[in-house]
């Protein structure tokens, strides 16, 4: 498994929540498709909302990932990736999806790169891992020899400076 930048991991989870929210409960495929078509048309026309998750949503179901290794390598850095390498690592069907992809590369290369990586990570969750920030992981390597605060804590003179009701 390859580690990805924590922001990409977060955005991938956000995309999953966004898809679930648009589908609704029970799932409304017609509403989902209408939203997808509207976003693709906007982005294909060179406009659209400059939002990573909206772009990723528009891309997630229409992209074919032809070079997963290149996309995963780019997922290590959220801010400073290589848009041309990422756009070269995907393809889409002709028509609106292809026009949208070309328009994103021309008009929003950096945000488009992030959206493609986010869509890829959403579609392939078993190919990557994000940093484990659980308490167990954070405590790993802690040998429990923390210095006692009583020994090296603040002096009475210092703490009384902040004590409103203290001795005068």
PyMOL CGO cylinders between C-alpha atoms (Angstrom):
from pymol import cmd
from pymol.cgo import CYLINDER

trace = [
    CYLINDER, 0.00, 0.00, 0.00, 1.13, 3.48, -0.74, 0.3, 1, 1, 1, 1, 1, 1,
    CYLINDER, 1.13, 3.48, -0.74, 0.78, 6.41, 1.64, 0.3, 1, 1, 1, 1, 1, 1,
    CYLINDER, 0.78, 6.41, 1.64, -1.09, 9.41, 0.31, 0.3, 1, 1, 1, 1, 1, 1,
    CYLINDER, -1.09, 9.41, 0.31, -1.17, 13.00, 1.50, 0.3, 1, 1, 1, 1, 1, 1,
    CYLINDER, -1.17, 13.00, 1.50, -3.65, 13.37, 4.39, 0.3, 1, 1, 1, 1, 1, 1,
    CYLINDER, -3.65, 13.37, 4.39, -5.63, 16.01, 2.48, 0.3, 1, 1, 1, 1, 1, 1,
    CYLINDER, -5.63, 16.01, 2.48, -6.21, 13.58, -0.40, 0.3, 1, 1, 1, 1, 1, 1,
    CYLINDER, -6.21, 13.58, -0.40, -7.40, 10.95, 2.09, 0.3, 1, 1, 1, 1, 1, 1,
    CYLINDER, -7.40, 10.95, 2.09, -9.78, 13.50, 3.60, 0.3, 1, 1, 1, 1, 1, 1,
    CYLINDER, -9.78, 13.50, 3.60, -11.08, 14.63, 0.19, 0.3, 1, 1, 1, 1, 1, 1,
    CYLINDER, -11.08, 14.63, 0.19, -11.66, 11.02, -0.85, 0.3, 1, 1, 1, 1, 1, 1,
    CYLINDER, -11.66, 11.02, -0.85, -13.81, 10.45, 2.24, 0.3, 1, 1, 1, 1, 1, 1,
    CYLINDER, -13.81, 10.45, 2.24, -15.63, 13.73, 1.57, 0.3, 1, 1, 1, 1, 1, 1,
    CYLINDER, -15.63, 13.73, 1.57, -16.37, 12.61, -1.99, 0.3, 1, 1, 1, 1, 1, 1,
    CYLINDER, -16.37, 12.61, -1.99, -17.89, 9.37, -0.69, 0.3, 1, 1, 1, 1, 1, 1,
    CYLINDER, -17.89, 9.37, -0.69, -20.13, 11.38, 1.65, 0.3, 1, 1, 1, 1, 1, 1,
    CYLINDER, -20.13, 11.38, 1.65, -21.09, 13.74, -1.17, 0.3, 1, 1, 1, 1, 1, 1,
    CYLINDER, -21.09, 13.74, -1.17, -22.05, 10.86, -3.45, 0.3, 1, 1, 1, 1, 1, 1,
    CYLINDER, -22.05, 10.86, -3.45, -24.14, 9.29, -0.69, 0.3, 1, 1, 1, 1, 1, 1,
    CYLINDER, -24.14, 9.29, -0.69, -25.83, 12.62, -0.05, 0.3, 1, 1, 1, 1, 1, 1,
    CYLINDER, -25.83, 12.62, -0.05, -26.70, 13.18, -3.69, 0.3, 1, 1, 1, 1, 1, 1,
    CYLINDER, -26.70, 13.18, -3.69, -27.95, 9.63, -4.14, 0.3, 1, 1, 1, 1, 1, 1,
    CYLINDER, -27.95, 9.63, -4.14, -30.12, 9.95, -1.06, 0.3, 1, 1, 1, 1, 1, 1,
    CYLINDER, -30.12, 9.95, -1.06, -31.93, 7.27, 0.84, 0.3, 1, 1, 1, 1, 1, 1,
    CYLINDER, -31.93, 7.27, 0.84, -33.46, 5.46, -0.92, 0.3, 1, 1, 1, 1, 1, 1,
    CYLINDER, -33.46, 5.46, -0.92, -31.02, 5.99, -3.80, 0.3, 1, 1, 1, 1, 1, 1,
    CYLINDER, -31.02, 5.99, -3.80, -32.38, 8.22, -6.56, 0.3, 1, 1, 1, 1, 1, 1,
    CYLINDER, -32.38, 8.22, -6.56, -30.29, 7.37, -9.64, 0.3, 1, 1, 1, 1, 1, 1,
    CYLINDER, -30.29, 7.37, -9.64, -32.17, 9.86, -11.81, 0.3, 1, 1, 1, 1, 1, 1,
    CYLINDER, -32.17, 9.86, -11.81, -31.29, 12.77, -9.51, 0.3, 1, 1, 1, 1, 1, 1,
    CYLINDER, -31.29, 12.77, -9.51, -27.69, 11.53, -9.36, 0.3, 1, 1, 1, 1, 1, 1,
    CYLINDER, -27.69, 11.53, -9.36, -27.44, 11.36, -13.16, 0.3, 1, 1, 1, 1, 1, 1,
    CYLINDER, -27.44, 11.36, -13.16, -29.04, 14.81, -13.57, 0.3, 1, 1, 1, 1, 1, 1,
    CYLINDER, -29.04, 14.81, -13.57, -26.48, 16.31, -11.18, 0.3, 1, 1, 1, 1, 1, 1,
    CYLINDER, -26.48, 16.31, -11.18, -23.63, 14.52, -12.97, 0.3, 1, 1, 1, 1, 1, 1,
    CYLINDER, -23.63, 14.52, -12.97, -24.83, 15.67, -16.42, 0.3, 1, 1, 1, 1, 1, 1,
    CYLINDER, -24.83, 15.67, -16.42, -25.21, 19.29, -15.24, 0.3, 1, 1, 1, 1, 1, 1,
    CYLINDER, -25.21, 19.29, -15.24, -21.70, 19.36, -13.77, 0.3, 1, 1, 1, 1, 1, 1,
    CYLINDER, -21.70, 19.36, -13.77, -20.14, 17.72, -16.84, 0.3, 1, 1, 1, 1, 1, 1,
    CYLINDER, -20.14, 17.72, -16.84, -21.84, 20.24, -19.14, 0.3, 1, 1, 1, 1, 1, 1,
    CYLINDER, -21.84, 20.24, -19.14, -20.62, 23.18, -17.07, 0.3, 1, 1, 1, 1, 1, 1,
    CYLINDER, -20.62, 23.18, -17.07, -17.04, 21.93, -16.90, 0.3, 1, 1, 1, 1, 1, 1,
    CYLINDER, -17.04, 21.93, -16.90, -17.04, 20.96, -20.60, 0.3, 1, 1, 1, 1, 1, 1,
    CYLINDER, -17.04, 20.96, -20.60, -18.07, 24.55, -21.44, 0.3, 1, 1, 1, 1, 1, 1,
    CYLINDER, -18.07, 24.55, -21.44, -15.04, 25.88, -19.55, 0.3, 1, 1, 1, 1, 1, 1,
    CYLINDER, -15.04, 25.88, -19.55, -16.96, 27.12, -16.55, 0.3, 1, 1, 1, 1, 1, 1,
    CYLINDER, -16.96, 27.12, -16.55, -18.31, 25.44, -13.47, 0.3, 1, 1, 1, 1, 1, 1,
    CYLINDER, -18.31, 25.44, -13.47, -17.71, 25.61, -9.76, 0.3, 1, 1, 1, 1, 1, 1,
    CYLINDER, -17.71, 25.61, -9.76, -14.06, 25.75, -8.74, 0.3, 1, 1, 1, 1, 1, 1,
    CYLINDER, -14.06, 25.75, -8.74, -14.50, 23.10, -6.08, 0.3, 1, 1, 1, 1, 1, 1,
    CYLINDER, -14.50, 23.10, -6.08, -12.37, 20.00, -5.76, 0.3, 1, 1, 1, 1, 1, 1,
    CYLINDER, -12.37, 20.00, -5.76, -15.20, 17.69, -4.67, 0.3, 1, 1, 1, 1, 1, 1,
    CYLINDER, -15.20, 17.69, -4.67, -17.61, 18.92, -7.35, 0.3, 1, 1, 1, 1, 1, 1,
    CYLINDER, -17.61, 18.92, -7.35, -14.94, 18.27, -9.99, 0.3, 1, 1, 1, 1, 1, 1,
    CYLINDER, -14.94, 18.27, -9.99, -14.12, 14.88, -8.51, 0.3, 1, 1, 1, 1, 1, 1,
    CYLINDER, -14.12, 14.88, -8.51, -17.84, 14.05, -8.47, 0.3, 1, 1, 1, 1, 1, 1,
    CYLINDER, -17.84, 14.05, -8.47, -18.13, 15.00, -12.15, 0.3, 1, 1, 1, 1, 1, 1,
    CYLINDER, -18.13, 15.00, -12.15, -15.09, 12.84, -12.99, 0.3, 1, 1, 1, 1, 1, 1,
    CYLINDER, -15.09, 12.84, -12.99, -15.45, 9.80, -10.75, 0.3, 1, 1, 1, 1, 1, 1,
    CYLINDER, -15.45, 9.80, -10.75, -17.85, 7.81, -12.94, 0.3, 1, 1, 1, 1, 1, 1,
    CYLINDER, -17.85, 7.81, -12.94, -16.51, 8.81, -16.37, 0.3, 1, 1, 1, 1, 1, 1,
    CYLINDER, -16.51, 8.81, -16.37, -12.74, 8.38, -16.04, 0.3, 1, 1, 1, 1, 1, 1,
    CYLINDER, -12.74, 8.38, -16.04, -10.68, 5.36, -16.98, 0.3, 1, 1, 1, 1, 1, 1,
    CYLINDER, -10.68, 5.36, -16.98, -7.44, 5.29, -15.01, 0.3, 1, 1, 1, 1, 1, 1,
    CYLINDER, -7.44, 5.29, -15.01, -4.81, 4.14, -17.51, 0.3, 1, 1, 1, 1, 1, 1,
    CYLINDER, -4.81, 4.14, -17.51, -1.72, 4.68, -15.32, 0.3, 1, 1, 1, 1, 1, 1,
    CYLINDER, -1.72, 4.68, -15.32, -2.58, 4.07, -11.65, 0.3, 1, 1, 1, 1, 1, 1,
    CYLINDER, -2.58, 4.07, -11.65, 1.08, 4.18, -10.58, 0.3, 1, 1, 1, 1, 1, 1,
    CYLINDER, 1.08, 4.18, -10.58, 1.48, 7.74, -11.87, 0.3, 1, 1, 1, 1, 1, 1,
    CYLINDER, 1.48, 7.74, -11.87, -1.67, 8.86, -10.06, 0.3, 1, 1, 1, 1, 1, 1,
    CYLINDER, -1.67, 8.86, -10.06, -0.61, 7.19, -6.80, 0.3, 1, 1, 1, 1, 1, 1,
    CYLINDER, -0.61, 7.19, -6.80, 2.82, 8.79, -7.03, 0.3, 1, 1, 1, 1, 1, 1,
    CYLINDER, 2.82, 8.79, -7.03, 1.17, 12.18, -7.45, 0.3, 1, 1, 1, 1, 1, 1,
    CYLINDER, 1.17, 12.18, -7.45, -1.07, 11.55, -4.42, 0.3, 1, 1, 1, 1, 1, 1,
    CYLINDER, -1.07, 11.55, -4.42, 1.89, 11.98, -2.09, 0.3, 1, 1, 1, 1, 1, 1,
    CYLINDER, 1.89, 11.98, -2.09, 1.86, 15.78, -2.46, 0.3, 1, 1, 1, 1, 1, 1,
    CYLINDER, 1.86, 15.78, -2.46, -1.42, 17.68, -2.38, 0.3, 1, 1, 1, 1, 1, 1,
    CYLINDER, -1.42, 17.68, -2.38, -0.20, 21.13, -3.39, 0.3, 1, 1, 1, 1, 1, 1,
    CYLINDER, -0.20, 21.13, -3.39, 2.67, 20.58, -5.82, 0.3, 1, 1, 1, 1, 1, 1,
    CYLINDER, 2.67, 20.58, -5.82, 1.94, 17.73, -8.18, 0.3, 1, 1, 1, 1, 1, 1,
    CYLINDER, 1.94, 17.73, -8.18, 2.35, 17.39, -11.92, 0.3, 1, 1, 1, 1, 1, 1,
    CYLINDER, 2.35, 17.39, -11.92, -0.97, 18.12, -13.68, 0.3, 1, 1, 1, 1, 1, 1,
    CYLINDER, -0.97, 18.12, -13.68, 0.26, 17.01, -17.12, 0.3, 1, 1, 1, 1, 1, 1,
    CYLINDER, 0.26, 17.01, -17.12, 1.35, 13.62, -15.76, 0.3, 1, 1, 1, 1, 1, 1,
    CYLINDER, 1.35, 13.62, -15.76, -1.99, 13.08, -13.99, 0.3, 1, 1, 1, 1, 1, 1,
    CYLINDER, -1.99, 13.08, -13.99, -4.10, 14.15, -16.97, 0.3, 1, 1, 1, 1, 1, 1,
    CYLINDER, -4.10, 14.15, -16.97, -2.01, 11.83, -19.18, 0.3, 1, 1, 1, 1, 1, 1,
    CYLINDER, -2.01, 11.83, -19.18, -2.81, 8.96, -16.78, 0.3, 1, 1, 1, 1, 1, 1,
    CYLINDER, -2.81, 8.96, -16.78, -6.57, 9.08, -17.45, 0.3, 1, 1, 1, 1, 1, 1,
    CYLINDER, -6.57, 9.08, -17.45, -8.97, 8.89, -20.35, 0.3, 1, 1, 1, 1, 1, 1,
    CYLINDER, -8.97, 8.89, -20.35, -12.71, 9.15, -20.84, 0.3, 1, 1, 1, 1, 1, 1,
    CYLINDER, -12.71, 9.15, -20.84, -15.41, 8.33, -23.34, 0.3, 1, 1, 1, 1, 1, 1,
    CYLINDER, -15.41, 8.33, -23.34, -15.91, 10.65, -26.30, 0.3, 1, 1, 1, 1, 1, 1,
    CYLINDER, -15.91, 10.65, -26.30, -18.43, 13.47, -26.13, 0.3, 1, 1, 1, 1, 1, 1,
    CYLINDER, -18.43, 13.47, -26.13, -19.14, 15.51, -23.03, 0.3, 1, 1, 1, 1, 1, 1,
    CYLINDER, -19.14, 15.51, -23.03, -16.76, 13.56, -20.73, 0.3, 1, 1, 1, 1, 1, 1,
    CYLINDER, -16.76, 13.56, -20.73, -13.83, 14.06, -23.14, 0.3, 1, 1, 1, 1, 1, 1,
    CYLINDER, -13.83, 14.06, -23.14, -14.63, 17.77, -23.59, 0.3, 1, 1, 1, 1, 1, 1,
    CYLINDER, -14.63, 17.77, -23.59, -14.89, 18.16, -19.82, 0.3, 1, 1, 1, 1, 1, 1,
    CYLINDER, -14.89, 18.16, -19.82, -11.52, 16.49, -19.25, 0.3, 1, 1, 1, 1, 1, 1,
    CYLINDER, -11.52, 16.49, -19.25, -9.83, 18.67, -21.89, 0.3, 1, 1, 1, 1, 1, 1,
    CYLINDER, -9.83, 18.67, -21.89, -11.46, 21.80, -20.49, 0.3, 1, 1, 1, 1, 1, 1,
    CYLINDER, -11.46, 21.80, -20.49, -10.35, 21.00, -16.93, 0.3, 1, 1, 1, 1, 1, 1,
    CYLINDER, -10.35, 21.00, -16.93, -6.79, 20.46, -18.10, 0.3, 1, 1, 1, 1, 1, 1,
    CYLINDER, -6.79, 20.46, -18.10, -6.83, 23.82, -19.90, 0.3, 1, 1, 1, 1, 1, 1,
    CYLINDER, -6.83, 23.82, -19.90, -8.77, 25.94, -17.39, 0.3, 1, 1, 1, 1, 1, 1,
    CYLINDER, -8.77, 25.94, -17.39, -8.15, 24.34, -13.99, 0.3, 1, 1, 1, 1, 1, 1,
    CYLINDER, -8.15, 24.34, -13.99, -4.98, 22.21, -14.29, 0.3, 1, 1, 1, 1, 1, 1,
    CYLINDER, -4.98, 22.21, -14.29, -3.99, 22.13, -10.60, 0.3, 1, 1, 1, 1, 1, 1,
    CYLINDER, -3.99, 22.13, -10.60, -7.50, 21.73, -9.21, 0.3, 1, 1, 1, 1, 1, 1,
    CYLINDER, -7.50, 21.73, -9.21, -8.26, 19.21, -11.97, 0.3, 1, 1, 1, 1, 1, 1,
    CYLINDER, -8.26, 19.21, -11.97, -5.18, 17.21, -10.95, 0.3, 1, 1, 1, 1, 1, 1,
    CYLINDER, -5.18, 17.21, -10.95, -6.40, 17.14, -7.36, 0.3, 1, 1, 1, 1, 1, 1,
    CYLINDER, -6.40, 17.14, -7.36, -9.89, 16.13, -8.47, 0.3, 1, 1, 1, 1, 1, 1,
    CYLINDER, -9.89, 16.13, -8.47, -8.55, 13.27, -10.61, 0.3, 1, 1, 1, 1, 1, 1,
    CYLINDER, -8.55, 13.27, -10.61, -6.39, 11.98, -7.75, 0.3, 1, 1, 1, 1, 1, 1,
    CYLINDER, -6.39, 11.98, -7.75, -9.35, 12.26, -5.36, 0.3, 1, 1, 1, 1, 1, 1,
    CYLINDER, -9.35, 12.26, -5.36, -11.63, 10.36, -7.77, 0.3, 1, 1, 1, 1, 1, 1,
    CYLINDER, -11.63, 10.36, -7.77, -8.97, 7.67, -8.21, 0.3, 1, 1, 1, 1, 1, 1,
    CYLINDER, -8.97, 7.67, -8.21, -8.51, 7.24, -4.47, 0.3, 1, 1, 1, 1, 1, 1,
    CYLINDER, -8.51, 7.24, -4.47, -12.28, 7.02, -4.02, 0.3, 1, 1, 1, 1, 1, 1,
    CYLINDER, -12.28, 7.02, -4.02, -12.55, 4.31, -6.69, 0.3, 1, 1, 1, 1, 1, 1,
    CYLINDER, -12.55, 4.31, -6.69, -9.51, 2.33, -5.45, 0.3, 1, 1, 1, 1, 1, 1,
    CYLINDER, -9.51, 2.33, -5.45, -9.46, 2.46, -1.64, 0.3, 1, 1, 1, 1, 1, 1,
    CYLINDER, -9.46, 2.46, -1.64, -7.41, -0.73, -1.29, 0.3, 1, 1, 1, 1, 1, 1,
    CYLINDER, -7.41, -0.73, -1.29, -4.46, 0.70, -3.22, 0.3, 1, 1, 1, 1, 1, 1,
    CYLINDER, -4.46, 0.70, -3.22, -3.56, 3.36, -0.66, 0.3, 1, 1, 1, 1, 1, 1,
    CYLINDER, -3.56, 3.36, -0.66, -3.35, 4.14, 3.01, 0.3, 1, 1, 1, 1, 1, 1,
    CYLINDER, -3.35, 4.14, 3.01, -3.39, 7.40, 4.91, 0.3, 1, 1, 1, 1, 1, 1,
    CYLINDER, -3.39, 7.40, 4.91, -1.49, 8.28, 8.06, 0.3, 1, 1, 1, 1, 1, 1,
    CYLINDER, -1.49, 8.28, 8.06, -2.89, 6.63, 11.16, 0.3, 1, 1, 1, 1, 1, 1,
    CYLINDER, -2.89, 6.63, 11.16, -3.52, 9.38, 13.68, 0.3, 1, 1, 1, 1, 1, 1,
    CYLINDER, -3.52, 9.38, 13.68, -5.33, 7.21, 16.22, 0.3, 1, 1, 1, 1, 1, 1,
    CYLINDER, -5.33, 7.21, 16.22, -4.30, 7.54, 19.85, 0.3, 1, 1, 1, 1, 1, 1,
    CYLINDER, -4.30, 7.54, 19.85, -2.80, 4.04, 19.77, 0.3, 1, 1, 1, 1, 1, 1,
    CYLINDER, -2.80, 4.04, 19.77, -0.59, 4.97, 16.84, 0.3, 1, 1, 1, 1, 1, 1,
    CYLINDER, -0.59, 4.97, 16.84, 0.38, 8.30, 18.34, 0.3, 1, 1, 1, 1, 1, 1,
    CYLINDER, 0.38, 8.30, 18.34, 1.32, 6.59, 21.62, 0.3, 1, 1, 1, 1, 1, 1,
    CYLINDER, 1.32, 6.59, 21.62, 3.52, 4.04, 19.86, 0.3, 1, 1, 1, 1, 1, 1,
    CYLINDER, 3.52, 4.04, 19.86, 7.10, 4.46, 21.01, 0.3, 1, 1, 1, 1, 1, 1,
    CYLINDER, 7.10, 4.46, 21.01, 6.07, 6.27, 24.18, 0.3, 1, 1, 1, 1, 1, 1,
    CYLINDER, 6.07, 6.27, 24.18, 7.95, 4.56, 26.98, 0.3, 1, 1, 1, 1, 1, 1,
    CYLINDER, 7.95, 4.56, 26.98, 5.89, 6.24, 29.69, 0.3, 1, 1, 1, 1, 1, 1,
    CYLINDER, 5.89, 6.24, 29.69, 8.73, 8.21, 31.25, 0.3, 1, 1, 1, 1, 1, 1,
    CYLINDER, 8.73, 8.21, 31.25, 6.99, 11.55, 31.06, 0.3, 1, 1, 1, 1, 1, 1,
    CYLINDER, 6.99, 11.55, 31.06, 8.46, 14.10, 33.40, 0.3, 1, 1, 1, 1, 1, 1,
    CYLINDER, 8.46, 14.10, 33.40, 6.29, 14.76, 36.41, 0.3, 1, 1, 1, 1, 1, 1,
    CYLINDER, 6.29, 14.76, 36.41, 4.65, 18.18, 36.09, 0.3, 1, 1, 1, 1, 1, 1,
    CYLINDER, 4.65, 18.18, 36.09, 4.91, 18.77, 39.84, 0.3, 1, 1, 1, 1, 1, 1,
    CYLINDER, 4.91, 18.77, 39.84, 8.70, 18.74, 39.66, 0.3, 1, 1, 1, 1, 1, 1,
    CYLINDER, 8.70, 18.74, 39.66, 9.02, 21.12, 36.72, 0.3, 1, 1, 1, 1, 1, 1,
    CYLINDER, 9.02, 21.12, 36.72, 5.69, 22.96, 36.81, 0.3, 1, 1, 1, 1, 1, 1,
    CYLINDER, 5.69, 22.96, 36.81, 5.09, 26.68, 37.12, 0.3, 1, 1, 1, 1, 1, 1,
    CYLINDER, 5.09, 26.68, 37.12, 6.14, 28.41, 40.32, 0.3, 1, 1, 1, 1, 1, 1,
    CYLINDER, 6.14, 28.41, 40.32, 3.64, 29.93, 42.72, 0.3, 1, 1, 1, 1, 1, 1,
    CYLINDER, 3.64, 29.93, 42.72, 4.85, 33.41, 41.79, 0.3, 1, 1, 1, 1, 1, 1,
    CYLINDER, 4.85, 33.41, 41.79, 4.06, 32.76, 38.16, 0.3, 1, 1, 1, 1, 1, 1,
    CYLINDER, 4.06, 32.76, 38.16, 0.62, 31.22, 38.70, 0.3, 1, 1, 1, 1, 1, 1,
    CYLINDER, 0.62, 31.22, 38.70, -0.45, 34.03, 41.08, 0.3, 1, 1, 1, 1, 1, 1,
    CYLINDER, -0.45, 34.03, 41.08, 0.01, 36.54, 38.28, 0.3, 1, 1, 1, 1, 1, 1,
    CYLINDER, 0.01, 36.54, 38.28, -3.05, 34.99, 36.62, 0.3, 1, 1, 1, 1, 1, 1,
    CYLINDER, -3.05, 34.99, 36.62, -5.06, 34.32, 39.78, 0.3, 1, 1, 1, 1, 1, 1,
    CYLINDER, -5.06, 34.32, 39.78, -7.83, 36.94, 39.96, 0.3, 1, 1, 1, 1, 1, 1,
    CYLINDER, -7.83, 36.94, 39.96, -8.85, 35.96, 43.48, 0.3, 1, 1, 1, 1, 1, 1,
    CYLINDER, -8.85, 35.96, 43.48, -5.35, 35.20, 44.76, 0.3, 1, 1, 1, 1, 1, 1,
    CYLINDER, -5.35, 35.20, 44.76, -3.43, 36.58, 47.64, 0.3, 1, 1, 1, 1, 1, 1,
    CYLINDER, -3.43, 36.58, 47.64, -2.36, 40.20, 47.46, 0.3, 1, 1, 1, 1, 1, 1,
]
cmd.load_cgo(trace, "trace")
